[in-house]
């Protein structure tokens, strides 16, 4: 849920508390004429790409070192990048977050492990 909220900000969406379905969660992205065509890309991004990275994080997180150099890497689908206004818009949105633990280069999002831990803390706390 917290990653979805972060993704909303990066993609230029208004953050919503209700993330029950894609149409409500990403109305700008999915509201245009290409909206239906973008749903599969968003699905892969949230439920395949991110889940794979989350598993990698979980496997590496068990160690007690505090290596701030580790990060998860999430490739953003080109169609989503273009629909959101291009890379420069996404870079501006990442800059607005004012969090050096989140970077975007080309079509790839890099999130430092300390930020990933923060994102998962609500789920871990129960």
N, C-alpha and C positions, 0 to 999 in steps of 0.2 A: 504493500500500500504506500509506504513512504517513497519507494523508488518511483511509483506511478506519479506521485505528487511532484517529485523532482523533475521527472520527464515532462510533466505539464508545463512547468516553468521554462524548461529548456526549449520546448517546442512553441512557446509563446501563447500557451493556453492560460486561462484563468484557473487558478487552483480551486478545486472543489472538494468539499468534505465527502461527498457521495461519489465513490468510484465504482459504482455497481455495474455499469456497462460502458462500452467505448463511446457511444453516441453522447452520453452525458459528460463523460470524462474528457473527451477531445472534440468538442463541438466545432471549433475552427477548422481543425484538420479534416474532420469527416463530414463537415457540413457543405463542402463545395461539391462541384460536379464530379470530382474524382473520389469522393468520400468512400463509396462502397468498394472501389478498387484498392483503397489504401488499408482497409481493415485487415486483410491477410498480412500485410507488411507489419502493421502494428502488433498483430497477434504474434508473429514470429519474434519481433523485437522484445515484447514483454514476457512471452511464455517459452521461448526457446533460447534466444540469445542471452537474455538476462538470467534465466534459470541455470544455464550452463555456467555462466560466470559466478553465480551464487554458489554452485556446487564446488567450484574451484576455490572460492573464498572460504567455504566451510571446511574444506580439506586442509587449507593452509592456516586457518584461524586457530586451530587447536594448539599451535605452538605459542609459547608465552612471550616471544620476542616482540618488540614494538617497532618493527622495521617499517618506517613511513614511506619507503620507496615502493612497496608493493602496491598494486592497483588492479582493478578489474577493467577490462577493455571491452567496450560494447560498440559494435559497428552499427551505425544508423543507416537504414535503407535509403538509397539515393532518391527514390520517389518521395519519401517523407521529407528529406532535407530540402528538395526542390519545392514541395508544396508549402513548406513553412517559410519560404522566402529565401532559401539558399543558406550556404554556410556562414556568410557574414552576419545574417540575422541570428542564427543559432549561437555564434560566437558572442554577439552582443548580449544575448539572453544569459549565457554562461557568465559573462563579466558582471551582469547585474546581480548575480548570486553572491558576488564578493566572497568566494570561497576558493582559495588556492588549491584545494584538494580535488577540484573538478576542472577538467580541461577538455577542450575539443580541438581536434586537428583533423583536417580533411573531413571524412565522414565518420570519425571514430571518437567516442566519448571515453575519457579516462577518469576513473573515480578511485582516489586513494583509499586504501584499506581502512584508514581511520574514519573516513566519511561513510564507507560501507558499514562499518560497525555501528556508527551512529544511526544509519538508516534502518538497520535491523534491530536496534535496541528495543523498540516497542514490542516487537514480536518475541524477542528473547525474554523480556520482562513478564510477558504473559498478560 
